[in-house]
Amino acid sequence: MIEAMDVTKKFGNLTVFENLNINVTKGEVLVIIGPSGSGKSTFLRCLNHLESINDGKIIIEGEELDGKNKSLMRKITTKMGMVFQNFNLFPHMTALENVMEAPITVKKENKNEARLKAERLLKKVGLEDKMDYYPSKLSGGQKQRVAIARALAMEPDIMLFDEPTSALDPELVGEVLNVMKDLASEGMTMVVVTHEMSFAKDVGDRVIFMDGGKIVEEGVPEDIFAYPKQHRTKEFLKKVI
């Protein structure tokens, strides 16, 4: 589903990561962990072409991301839904309207069909009683669940999550993680950047630990969390668990 080959990303003289190689197979939940500044979120943004890469290749479902071909870029990136740390909901739209917006404007879906789909998705994330609420009336956890429903409304093949619980109060984290667990159990291909180690351990098929723009260690969750090989991995896990 995703192939990143020798990918390099720089901001001016700062190299965020260099010669990064990451593959994700269909239905896999890949969890990326590591300290702040290790390049995790930037890598996600490169996958969705919110950031362009300096070198290497990113291939999504057999098609290479190529910034010069705008129509191909749109086609590829619409296969991916992305959920950010800070929700990014339209404040002047209700939860229902937020979820309906992209299918109508981007995919030119019929308004009634988009509405029915939005209602179904909001019900799926446990917000059937909040459809007519504006974001200002929703809790952080509820906003993030609307954001997940909004991403799903584009019917993506891949879901990218960039620290989706980091802006939430601790008691609201569980409701968002439960929605993500449900998606994983349904076979959605997911790449998740998170500080929630219990999620990585329980839901991830594979865990990558990044530090300083490099993959320090990767493997199945049982190995990474119970038997980490690298000293830096052990050091990090000791601090966060």
C-alpha positions in Angstrom: 0.0 0.0 0.0 2.8 2.4 0.9 6.5 2.2 -0.2 8.9 4.9 1.0 12.3 4.3 -0.6 15.4 6.3 0.4 13.3 9.3 1.3 15.0 12.5 2.4 13.4 15.6 3.8 15.2 18.8 4.6 14.0 22.2 5.8 16.8 24.5 4.6 20.0 23.2 6.2 18.1 21.0 8.7 17.9 17.4 7.6 14.7 15.9 9.2 15.4 12.4 7.9 17.6 10.9 5.3 17.4 7.7 3.2 14.3 6.5 5.1 12.8 3.2 4.0 9.3 2.2 5.3 6.8 -0.2 3.7 3.2 -0.7 4.8 1.1 -3.7 3.6 -2.7 -3.8 3.0 -4.6 -4.0 6.3 -1.5 -3.4 8.4 -1.5 -1.1 11.4 2.0 0.5 11.5 2.7 2.5 14.7 5.5 5.0 14.7 6.9 6.1 18.1 9.8 8.2 19.3 10.7 11.5 20.9 9.5 14.8 19.6 11.6 16.1 16.7 12.5 12.6 15.5 10.7 13.2 12.1 7.6 11.1 12.7 5.0 13.7 11.9 7.0 15.1 9.0 7.1 11.7 7.5 3.3 11.4 7.6 2.9 14.8 6.0 5.2 13.7 3.2 3.1 10.6 2.6 0.1 12.9 2.0 2.2 15.4 0.1 1.5 18.2 2.6 5.3 18.4 2.5 7.4 17.6 -0.5 10.4 15.4 -0.3 13.9 16.3 -1.3 15.0 12.9 -2.5 13.8 9.3 -2.8 10.4 7.9 -3.8 7.0 7.5 -2.2 4.7 5.0 -3.9 1.1 4.7 -2.9 -0.8 1.7 -4.1 1.6 1.3 -7.0 1.6 5.0 -8.1 4.5 7.3 -7.4 3.9 10.7 -5.7 5.1 13.2 -8.3 4.6 16.9 -7.4 4.7 17.9 -11.1 1.6 15.9 -12.0 -1.2 17.7 -10.2 -4.1 15.5 -11.3 -2.2 12.3 -10.4 -1.3 13.9 -7.0 -5.0 14.6 -6.3 -6.0 11.1 -7.3 -3.3 9.5 -5.0 -3.8 11.8 -2.0 -7.6 11.3 -2.0 -6.9 7.6 -1.3 -5.6 8.7 2.1 -7.5 10.2 5.0 -5.5 12.2 7.6 -6.4 13.0 11.2 -4.3 15.8 12.8 -3.5 16.7 16.4 -5.7 19.8 16.4 -8.9 18.6 14.7 -9.0 21.4 12.0 -12.8 21.4 11.9 -14.7 24.3 10.2 -16.0 26.3 13.2 -19.0 27.7 11.2 -20.3 24.2 10.3 -22.0 21.7 12.4 -20.5 18.2 12.9 -22.7 16.9 10.1 -21.8 19.7 7.7 -18.1 19.2 8.5 -18.3 15.5 7.5 -20.4 16.3 4.4 -18.2 19.1 3.0 -15.4 17.2 1.3 -17.5 14.5 -0.5 -19.7 17.3 -1.9 -16.9 19.8 -2.9 -14.1 17.4 -3.9 -15.9 14.3 -5.1 -19.1 16.1 -6.3 -21.3 13.7 -4.4 -25.1 14.3 -4.3 -26.0 16.3 -1.2 -28.5 13.8 0.0 -26.1 10.8 -0.4 -23.4 12.8 1.3 -25.8 13.5 4.2 -26.8 9.9 4.6 -23.1 8.8 4.6 -22.2 11.6 7.1 -25.0 10.5 9.4 -23.8 6.8 9.2 -20.2 7.8 10.0 -21.1 10.0 12.9 -23.2 7.2 14.3 -20.2 4.9 13.8 -18.0 7.1 15.9 -20.7 7.4 18.6 -21.9 10.9 17.8 -25.4 10.4 16.5 -26.7 12.8 19.2 -24.2 15.6 18.3 -24.8 15.9 14.5 -26.2 19.4 14.8 -23.6 20.7 17.2 -21.0 23.3 16.2 -17.3 22.5 17.2 -17.4 25.1 19.9 -20.0 23.0 21.7 -18.0 19.7 21.5 -15.4 18.3 23.8 -11.9 17.7 22.4 -12.6 14.0 22.1 -15.8 14.6 20.3 -14.1 17.0 17.9 -11.5 14.4 17.1 -14.1 11.8 16.4 -15.8 14.2 14.0 -12.4 14.6 12.3 -12.1 10.8 12.0 -15.6 10.6 10.5 -14.7 13.5 8.1 -11.6 11.6 6.9 -13.6 8.4 6.4 -16.2 10.2 4.4 -13.8 10.4 1.5 -13.7 6.5 1.6 -9.9 6.3 1.8 -7.9 3.1 1.5 -5.3 4.3 4.0 -5.7 6.3 7.2 -2.9 8.5 8.6 -3.1 9.6 12.3 -0.7 12.3 13.5 -0.7 12.1 17.3 -4.5 12.2 17.4 -4.8 12.2 21.2 -2.0 14.6 22.1 -4.3 17.6 22.4 -6.9 15.8 24.5 -7.5 15.7 28.2 -6.5 12.3 29.6 -10.1 11.2 30.3 -11.0 11.8 26.6 -8.2 9.8 25.1 -10.0 6.5 25.4 -13.0 7.4 23.3 -10.8 8.3 20.3 -8.5 5.3 20.7 -11.6 3.0 20.8 -12.7 4.4 17.4 -9.2 3.7 16.0 -9.3 0.2 17.4 -12.6 -0.5 15.7 -11.1 0.8 12.3 -8.1 -1.5 12.8 -10.4 -4.5 13.5 -12.2 -3.8 10.3 -9.0 -4.1 8.3 -8.2 -0.5 7.6 -4.6 0.2 6.6 -3.3 2.7 9.1 -0.1 4.6 9.9 -0.3 6.0 13.4 2.2 8.4 15.0 1.4 8.3 18.7 2.7 8.6 22.3 0.0 6.1 23.4 2.2 3.1 24.1 -0.8 0.9 25.1 -2.3 1.5 21.7 0.9 0.7 20.0 1.3 -2.5 22.0 -2.4 -3.7 21.7 -3.3 -2.6 18.2 -0.1 -2.2 16.2 0.9 -5.0 13.8 4.4 -3.5 13.6 6.1 -0.7 15.6 8.9 1.6 14.4 10.9 3.6 16.9 12.4 6.7 15.3 15.0 9.0 16.8 17.0 11.8 15.1 15.4 11.2 11.8 16.5 7.5 11.7 14.7 4.2 12.3 16.5 2.9 15.4 14.5 -0.3 15.7 11.4 -2.0 14.3 9.5 -5.1 14.9 6.3 -6.7 16.3 5.0 -4.9 19.4 5.9 -7.9 21.7 9.5 -7.7 20.7 9.8 -3.9 20.8 8.2 -3.5 24.2 9.3 -6.6 26.0 12.7 -7.3 24.4 14.1 -4.1 22.8 17.5 -4.6 21.3 18.8 -1.1 21.0 20.0 0.9 24.0 18.2 4.1 22.7 14.9 2.2 22.4 15.3 0.8 26.0 16.1 4.3 27.2 13.0 5.8 25.5 10.6 3.2 26.7 11.9 3.4 30.3 10.9 7.1 30.3 7.5 6.8 28.7 6.1 3.6 30.2 
